[in-house]
Amino acid sequence: MSRSQVAIGAHGGDAALVLRRGDEVQVRLAETPTTGYRWQAEIDGPVLLVADRYEGVAAPVGAGGTRVLTFATTAAGTAEVRLALRRAWGDPTPVATARIGLTIEE
């Protein structure tokens, strides 16, 4: 098993990776949780979210940190991870988005 890393800034972005079955990819996203905005993932394909944690100071108000999401590939094929920075309440329109296209080899 190997681990890849993808860093995505506060404004989102796109990435494409080639991995093997059983590999993990760790996605690091800029996030300021005191604003109410949090990165949310939608997954299409043979990939599972295996870890979701926040690194940084939760206070003072306005202090930023990093959301770290770890995904594991489960089978060969293609997958897409879509990420949206949005609030859980109110307007569901994301303020930033990101997309990670995965090609998973045997």
VMD Tcl script that builds the backbone (N, CA, C; Angstrom):
set m [mol new atoms 318]
animate dup $m
set s [atomselect $m all]
$s set {name element resname resid chain x y z} {
  {N N MET 1 A 0.847 -1.180 0.000}
  {CA C MET 1 A 0.000 0.000 0.000}
  {C C MET 1 A 0.887 1.235 0.000}
  {N N SER 2 A 0.527 2.187 -0.808}
  {CA C SER 2 A 1.229 3.467 -0.801}
  {C C SER 2 A 0.225 4.565 -0.514}
  {N N ARG 3 A 0.756 5.722 -0.145}
  {CA C ARG 3 A -0.111 6.857 0.169}
  {C C ARG 3 A 0.322 8.045 -0.671}
  {N N SER 4 A -0.641 8.666 -1.344}
  {CA C SER 4 A -0.412 9.893 -2.097}
  {C C SER 4 A -1.026 11.041 -1.318}
  {N N GLN 5 A -0.536 12.255 -1.568}
  {CA C GLN 5 A -1.104 13.427 -0.934}
  {C C GLN 5 A -1.483 14.452 -1.981}
  {N N VAL 6 A -2.616 15.112 -1.748}
  {CA C VAL 6 A -3.083 16.193 -2.605}
  {C C VAL 6 A -3.408 17.362 -1.686}
  {N N ALA 7 A -2.854 18.525 -1.969}
  {CA C ALA 7 A -3.156 19.726 -1.192}
  {C C ALA 7 A -4.027 20.644 -2.040}
  {N N ILE 8 A -5.149 21.085 -1.473}
  {CA C ILE 8 A -6.078 21.953 -2.189}
  {C C ILE 8 A -6.284 23.205 -1.346}
  {N N GLY 9 A -6.120 24.363 -1.945}
  {CA C GLY 9 A -6.229 25.632 -1.230}
  {C C GLY 9 A -7.665 26.014 -0.930}
  {N N ALA 10 A -7.828 27.166 -0.346}
  {CA C ALA 10 A -9.142 27.643 0.094}
  {C C ALA 10 A -10.103 27.863 -1.068}
  {N N HIS 11 A -9.588 28.025 -2.284}
  {CA C HIS 11 A -10.451 28.298 -3.432}
  {C C HIS 11 A -10.749 27.054 -4.250}
  {N N GLY 12 A -10.301 25.883 -3.782}
  {CA C GLY 12 A -10.601 24.642 -4.481}
  {C C GLY 12 A -9.587 24.345 -5.561}
  {N N GLY 13 A -9.961 23.465 -6.475}
  {CA C GLY 13 A -9.083 23.065 -7.568}
  {C C GLY 13 A -9.372 21.641 -7.984}
  {N N ASP 14 A -8.632 21.179 -8.977}
  {CA C ASP 14 A -8.816 19.831 -9.509}
  {C C ASP 14 A -7.487 19.092 -9.506}
  {N N ALA 15 A -7.570 17.776 -9.448}
  {CA C ALA 15 A -6.379 16.935 -9.487}
  {C C ALA 15 A -6.745 15.613 -10.145}
  {N N ALA 16 A -5.745 14.945 -10.694}
  {CA C ALA 16 A -5.922 13.612 -11.273}
  {C C ALA 16 A -4.771 12.746 -10.793}
  {N N LEU 17 A -5.094 11.521 -10.376}
  {CA C LEU 17 A -4.082 10.613 -9.852}
  {C C LEU 17 A -4.263 9.228 -10.440}
  {N N VAL 18 A -3.162 8.503 -10.531}
  {CA C VAL 18 A -3.183 7.081 -10.877}
  {C C VAL 18 A -2.687 6.339 -9.645}
  {N N LEU 19 A -3.528 5.442 -9.126}
  {CA C LEU 19 A -3.220 4.686 -7.924}
  {C C LEU 19 A -3.396 3.196 -8.185}
  {N N ARG 20 A -3.014 2.400 -7.215}
  {CA C ARG 20 A -3.240 0.961 -7.273}
  {C C ARG 20 A -4.317 0.593 -6.256}
  {N N ARG 21 A -4.961 -0.546 -6.488}
  {CA C ARG 21 A -5.964 -1.033 -5.549}
  {C C ARG 21 A -5.314 -1.178 -4.182}
  {N N GLY 22 A -5.963 -0.664 -3.149}
  {CA C GLY 22 A -5.436 -0.712 -1.796}
  {C C GLY 22 A -4.651 0.523 -1.390}
  {N N ASP 23 A -4.344 1.410 -2.335}
  {CA C ASP 23 A -3.621 2.644 -2.007}
  {C C ASP 23 A -4.549 3.621 -1.291}
  {N N GLU 24 A -3.924 4.579 -0.631}
  {CA C GLU 24 A -4.672 5.658 0.013}
  {C C GLU 24 A -4.247 6.996 -0.567}
  {N N VAL 25 A -5.166 7.931 -0.565}
  {CA C VAL 25 A -4.850 9.305 -0.942}
  {C C VAL 25 A -5.336 10.202 0.187}
  {N N GLN 26 A -4.448 11.078 0.624}
  {CA C GLN 26 A -4.766 12.020 1.693}
  {C C GLN 26 A -4.939 13.392 1.057}
  {N N VAL 27 A -6.090 13.999 1.280}
  {CA C VAL 27 A -6.417 15.300 0.707}
  {C C VAL 27 A -6.396 16.328 1.829}
  {N N ARG 28 A -5.605 17.381 1.640}
  {CA C ARG 28 A -5.472 18.454 2.636}
  {C C ARG 28 A -6.128 19.706 2.063}
  {N N LEU 29 A -7.131 20.230 2.792}
  {CA C LEU 29 A -7.930 21.350 2.313}
  {C C LEU 29 A -7.924 22.468 3.349}
  {N N ALA 30 A -7.676 23.684 2.904}
  {CA C ALA 30 A -7.728 24.838 3.803}
  {C C ALA 30 A -9.166 25.021 4.282}
  {N N GLU 31 A -9.330 25.216 5.605}
  {CA C GLU 31 A -10.668 25.346 6.179}
  {C C GLU 31 A -10.615 26.233 7.419}
  {N N THR 32 A -11.644 27.062 7.596}
  {CA C THR 32 A -11.787 27.891 8.786}
  {C C THR 32 A -13.125 27.514 9.430}
  {N N PRO 33 A -13.129 26.550 10.345}
  {CA C PRO 33 A -14.385 26.018 10.852}
  {C C PRO 33 A -15.243 27.006 11.638}
  {N N THR 34 A -14.658 28.042 12.195}
  {CA C THR 34 A -15.461 28.996 12.970}
  {C C THR 34 A -16.413 29.795 12.089}
  {N N THR 35 A -16.230 29.744 10.764}
  {CA C THR 35 A -17.148 30.415 9.846}
  {C C THR 35 A -18.388 29.576 9.570}
  {N N GLY 36 A -18.353 28.298 9.983}
  {CA C GLY 36 A -19.454 27.390 9.701}
  {C C GLY 36 A -19.270 26.604 8.419}
  {N N TYR 37 A -18.270 26.958 7.624}
  {CA C TYR 37 A -18.026 26.251 6.369}
  {C C TYR 37 A -17.114 25.056 6.617}
  {N N ARG 38 A -17.497 23.911 6.022}
  {CA C ARG 38 A -16.715 22.691 6.164}
  {C C ARG 38 A -16.724 21.936 4.842}
  {N N TRP 39 A -15.598 21.285 4.543}
  {CA C TRP 39 A -15.493 20.496 3.318}
  {C C TRP 39 A -16.315 19.215 3.468}
  {N N GLN 40 A -17.116 18.920 2.431}
  {CA C GLN 40 A -17.932 17.715 2.383}
  {C C GLN 40 A -17.579 16.949 1.118}
  {N N ALA 41 A -17.532 15.620 1.222}
  {CA C ALA 41 A -17.114 14.774 0.093}
  {C C ALA 41 A -18.275 13.959 -0.446}
  {N N GLU 42 A -18.303 13.839 -1.783}
  {CA C GLU 42 A -19.186 12.910 -2.486}
  {C C GLU 42 A -18.275 12.019 -3.314}
  {N N ILE 43 A -18.514 10.716 -3.280}
  {CA C ILE 43 A -17.625 9.758 -3.941}
  {C C ILE 43 A -18.406 8.930 -4.944}
  {N N ASP 44 A -17.867 8.815 -6.161}
  {CA C ASP 44 A -18.386 7.895 -7.168}
  {C C ASP 44 A -17.261 6.946 -7.528}
  {N N GLY 45 A -17.470 5.661 -7.333}
  {CA C GLY 45 A -16.460 4.676 -7.701}
  {C C GLY 45 A -15.927 3.919 -6.500}
  {N N PRO 46 A -14.961 3.039 -6.752}
  {CA C PRO 46 A -14.446 2.143 -5.710}
  {C C PRO 46 A -13.463 2.813 -4.749}
  {N N VAL 47 A -13.968 3.766 -3.978}
  {CA C VAL 47 A -13.159 4.520 -3.018}
  {C C VAL 47 A -13.983 4.705 -1.742}
  {N N LEU 48 A -13.326 4.597 -0.595}
  {CA C LEU 48 A -13.980 4.815 0.689}
  {C C LEU 48 A -13.290 5.936 1.447}
  {N N LEU 49 A -14.068 6.745 2.153}
  {CA C LEU 49 A -13.509 7.730 3.078}
  {C C LEU 49 A -13.168 6.969 4.360}
  {N N VAL 50 A -11.874 6.946 4.730}
  {CA C VAL 50 A -11.456 6.173 5.902}
  {C C VAL 50 A -11.046 7.051 7.083}
  {N N ALA 51 A -10.820 8.341 6.857}
  {CA C ALA 51 A -10.475 9.242 7.956}
  {C C ALA 51 A -10.851 10.671 7.591}
  {N N ASP 52 A -11.309 11.418 8.598}
  {CA C ASP 52 A -11.697 12.823 8.432}
  {C C ASP 52 A -11.303 13.531 9.722}
  {N N ARG 53 A -10.316 14.428 9.626}
  {CA C ARG 53 A -9.894 15.139 10.834}
  {C C ARG 53 A -9.547 16.585 10.494}
  {N N TYR 54 A -9.545 17.408 11.536}
  {CA C TYR 54 A -9.186 18.816 11.394}
  {C C TYR 54 A -7.869 19.048 12.124}
  {N N GLU 55 A -6.955 19.746 11.475}
  {CA C GLU 55 A -5.688 20.126 12.091}
  {C C GLU 55 A -5.647 21.641 12.196}
  {N N GLY 56 A -5.426 22.142 13.372}
  {CA C GLY 56 A -5.343 23.584 13.551}
  {C C GLY 56 A -5.993 23.998 14.843}
  {N N VAL 57 A -6.038 25.279 15.024}
  {CA C VAL 57 A -6.607 25.857 16.235}
  {C C VAL 57 A -8.085 26.117 15.988}
  {N N ALA 58 A -8.939 25.611 16.857}
  {CA C ALA 58 A -10.377 25.827 16.701}
  {C C ALA 58 A -10.773 27.246 17.102}
  {N N ALA 59 A -9.942 27.930 17.865}
  {CA C ALA 59 A -10.182 29.310 18.268}
  {C C ALA 59 A -8.848 30.025 18.167}
  {N N PRO 60 A -8.746 31.267 18.020}
  {CA C PRO 60 A -9.807 32.260 18.064}
  {C C PRO 60 A -10.636 32.279 16.782}
  {N N VAL 61 A -11.738 32.987 16.862}
  {CA C VAL 61 A -12.623 33.117 15.711}
  {C C VAL 61 A -11.839 33.635 14.523}
  {N N GLY 62 A -12.033 32.975 13.396}
  {CA C GLY 62 A -11.365 33.384 12.168}
  {C C GLY 62 A -10.039 32.691 11.915}
  {N N ALA 63 A -9.542 31.927 12.888}
  {CA C ALA 63 A -8.282 31.208 12.685}
  {C C ALA 63 A -8.522 30.029 11.754}
  {N N GLY 64 A -7.634 29.866 10.806}
  {CA C GLY 64 A -7.779 28.791 9.844}
  {C C GLY 64 A -6.949 27.578 10.198}
  {N N GLY 65 A -7.228 26.508 9.506}
  {CA C GLY 65 A -6.505 25.270 9.684}
  {C C GLY 65 A -6.634 24.422 8.433}
  {N N THR 66 A -6.569 23.117 8.609}
  {CA C THR 66 A -6.587 22.201 7.476}
  {C C THR 66 A -7.516 21.031 7.769}
  {N N ARG 67 A -8.425 20.749 6.853}
  {CA C ARG 67 A -9.249 19.537 6.899}
  {C C ARG 67 A -8.439 18.465 6.166}
  {N N VAL 68 A -8.258 17.314 6.796}
  {CA C VAL 68 A -7.500 16.212 6.198}
  {C C VAL 68 A -8.451 15.038 6.005}
  {N N LEU 69 A -8.676 14.682 4.749}
  {CA C LEU 69 A -9.535 13.556 4.401}
  {C C LEU 69 A -8.662 12.466 3.786}
  {N N THR 70 A -8.838 11.231 4.235}
  {CA C THR 70 A -8.075 10.115 3.687}
  {C C THR 70 A -9.045 9.149 3.032}
  {N N PHE 71 A -8.757 8.829 1.777}
  {CA C PHE 71 A -9.583 7.919 0.992}
  {C C PHE 71 A -8.757 6.686 0.641}
  {N N ALA 72 A -9.400 5.514 0.616}
  {CA C ALA 72 A -8.733 4.264 0.249}
  {C C ALA 72 A -9.409 3.683 -0.988}
  {N N THR 73 A -8.596 3.199 -1.909}
  {CA C THR 73 A -9.126 2.556 -3.111}
  {C C THR 73 A -9.441 1.100 -2.790}
  {N N THR 74 A -10.546 0.593 -3.330}
  {CA C THR 74 A -10.984 -0.755 -2.990}
  {C C THR 74 A -10.978 -1.728 -4.164}
  {N N ALA 75 A -10.926 -1.210 -5.383}
  {CA C ALA 75 A -10.960 -2.068 -6.571}
  {C C ALA 75 A -10.403 -1.288 -7.753}
  {N N ALA 76 A -10.023 -2.018 -8.793}
  {CA C ALA 76 A -9.546 -1.370 -10.018}
  {C C ALA 76 A -10.716 -0.671 -10.702}
  {N N GLY 77 A -10.412 0.401 -11.432}
  {CA C GLY 77 A -11.433 1.141 -12.161}
  {C C GLY 77 A -11.172 2.631 -12.100}
  {N N THR 78 A -12.214 3.396 -12.258}
  {CA C THR 78 A -12.093 4.850 -12.165}
  {C C THR 78 A -13.020 5.339 -11.058}
  {N N ALA 79 A -12.643 6.460 -10.483}
  {CA C ALA 79 A -13.442 7.039 -9.405}
  {C C ALA 79 A -13.317 8.553 -9.473}
  {N N GLU 80 A -14.278 9.208 -8.856}
  {CA C GLU 80 A -14.243 10.660 -8.753}
  {C C GLU 80 A -14.644 11.051 -7.338}
  {N N VAL 81 A -13.842 11.911 -6.747}
  {CA C VAL 81 A -14.158 12.478 -5.440}
  {C C VAL 81 A -14.452 13.952 -5.667}
  {N N ARG 82 A -15.664 14.366 -5.312}
  {CA C ARG 82 A -16.060 15.764 -5.429}
  {C C ARG 82 A -16.132 16.349 -4.035}
  {N N LEU 83 A -15.535 17.498 -3.858}
  {CA C LEU 83 A -15.485 18.147 -2.557}
  {C C LEU 83 A -16.136 19.522 -2.658}
  {N N ALA 84 A -16.902 19.870 -1.652}
  {CA C ALA 84 A -17.583 21.166 -1.636}
  {C C ALA 84 A -17.425 21.797 -0.265}
  {N N LEU 85 A -17.047 23.067 -0.249}
  {CA C LEU 85 A -16.927 23.832 0.990}
  {C C LEU 85 A -18.235 24.587 1.178}
  {N N ARG 86 A -19.037 24.136 2.149}
  {CA C ARG 86 A -20.348 24.748 2.366}
  {C C ARG 86 A -20.755 24.624 3.823}
  {N N ARG 87 A -21.769 25.395 4.168}
  {CA C ARG 87 A -22.349 25.308 5.506}
  {C C ARG 87 A -23.391 24.197 5.524}
  {N N ALA 88 A -23.573 23.592 6.685}
  {CA C ALA 88 A -24.565 22.527 6.828}
  {C C ALA 88 A -25.983 23.090 6.907}
  {N N TRP 89 A -26.116 24.392 7.091}
  {CA C TRP 89 A -27.420 25.030 7.192}
  {C C TRP 89 A -27.485 26.176 6.181}
  {N N GLY 90 A -28.683 26.688 5.959}
  {CA C GLY 90 A -28.847 27.829 5.054}
  {C C GLY 90 A -28.643 27.455 3.600}
  {N N ASP 91 A -28.075 28.360 2.851}
  {CA C ASP 91 A -27.838 28.197 1.421}
  {C C ASP 91 A -26.839 27.058 1.189}
  {N N PRO 92 A -27.245 26.006 0.457}
  {CA C PRO 92 A -26.351 24.869 0.234}
  {C C PRO 92 A -25.303 25.097 -0.868}
  {N N THR 93 A -25.307 26.285 -1.475}
  {CA C THR 93 A -24.353 26.568 -2.544}
  {C C THR 93 A -22.938 26.612 -1.979}
  {N N PRO 94 A -22.014 25.808 -2.542}
  {CA C PRO 94 A -20.640 25.825 -2.026}
  {C C PRO 94 A -19.910 27.114 -2.406}
  {N N VAL 95 A -19.006 27.545 -1.523}
  {CA C VAL 95 A -18.187 28.715 -1.814}
  {C C VAL 95 A -16.893 28.307 -2.525}
  {N N ALA 96 A -16.565 27.015 -2.498}
  {CA C ALA 96 A -15.407 26.479 -3.218}
  {C C ALA 96 A -15.679 25.005 -3.505}
  {N N THR 97 A -15.118 24.515 -4.603}
  {CA C THR 97 A -15.256 23.099 -4.952}
  {C C THR 97 A -13.914 22.559 -5.417}
  {N N ALA 98 A -13.807 21.260 -5.361}
  {CA C ALA 98 A -12.614 20.579 -5.851}
  {C C ALA 98 A -13.056 19.223 -6.399}
  {N N ARG 99 A -12.260 18.714 -7.311}
  {CA C ARG 99 A -12.557 17.417 -7.923}
  {C C ARG 99 A -11.251 16.651 -8.033}
  {N N ILE 100 A -11.285 15.376 -7.661}
  {CA C ILE 100 A -10.116 14.525 -7.805}
  {C C ILE 100 A -10.544 13.314 -8.630}
  {N N GLY 101 A -9.965 13.186 -9.815}
  {CA C GLY 101 A -10.220 12.051 -10.683}
  {C C GLY 101 A -9.170 10.981 -10.391}
  {N N LEU 102 A -9.636 9.745 -10.204}
  {CA C LEU 102 A -8.725 8.648 -9.878}
  {C C LEU 102 A -8.805 7.546 -10.916}
  {N N THR 103 A -7.669 7.090 -11.362}
  {CA C THR 103 A -7.576 5.872 -12.158}
  {C C THR 103 A -6.911 4.855 -11.244}
  {N N ILE 104 A -7.602 3.747 -11.002}
  {CA C ILE 104 A -7.129 2.750 -10.052}
  {C C ILE 104 A -6.747 1.492 -10.822}
  {N N GLU 105 A -5.480 1.138 -10.726}
  {CA C GLU 105 A -4.975 -0.053 -11.402}
  {C C GLU 105 A -4.939 -1.226 -10.441}
  {N N GLU 106 A -4.938 -2.418 -10.990}
  {CA C GLU 106 A -4.912 -3.649 -10.175}
  {C C GLU 106 A -3.662 -3.794 -9.410}
}
mol reanalyze $m
mol bondsrecalc $m
mol representation Tube
mol addrep $m
